[in-house]
């Protein structure tokens, strides 16, 4: 059993958020961060067998911003 799984979270171009699991083919999206957290929990539960499911989900939020020089 893995202790944790890491999701890379970014702003979606369509609005809301997108999350991809590092090292796994798990992807989810949502309009709010709270909804995204619930979607990540559900995606992890579906992807792993109960005895293989990570105990923790770590969110690594990447925010890209463009500013004038």
N, C-alpha and C positions, 0 to 999 in steps of 0.2 A: 504494500500500500504506500502510495506517495503521500507525503505530509502536506504538500500544498500544490496548487496549480496557479500559474500566472496568466492573467489576461491583459493584453495590450488594448487599452481603451483610447479611442480617438473621437473627435467630433465628426459626425456624419455630414457629408455634403448636402444631403436632403434635410438636415436638421436632426436633432437628437444625437445619439451616440452609437458607436459600433465597437464590438469587443471580439478579439480573436485570442484563442488560447495559444500560448507559446509551446510548440512541440506537439500539439494535438490538432486534429481537424475539427475544432469546435468554434463556431461563429454565432453571434447573436447581436441583436440591436434593440434599441428602445428610445422612446421620446424623453424620458427622464432618467437620472442616475439611479433613483430608487427602483424604477421598473427594470433597468438594466441589471442591477444586482440580483433581483428575483429571477430574471431570465438566465443569468449566468448559473445560479443555483440549479435551475431546472435543466439546463443544458449539460451540466456536470453529472447530475443524477441520471440522465438518460444515457450519457456516453459511457459511464463506468458501471461495472458490477458493484453491488453494495459493499462487498468486502475489499474492493480495489479503489473506491472513491476517495479522493483527497479530503483531508479534514478541513483545510483552509483554502480560500480563494483570495489571491492577492491581485489587486487592480493596479496596473501601472498606467496612469493617465498621461497621454502625450497631447499637449496643446500646441498647435502651430499657429504662430501669429506673424503677420507681415507688417513691418513698420517702415515708414519713409526714412531714408538715410540722411 
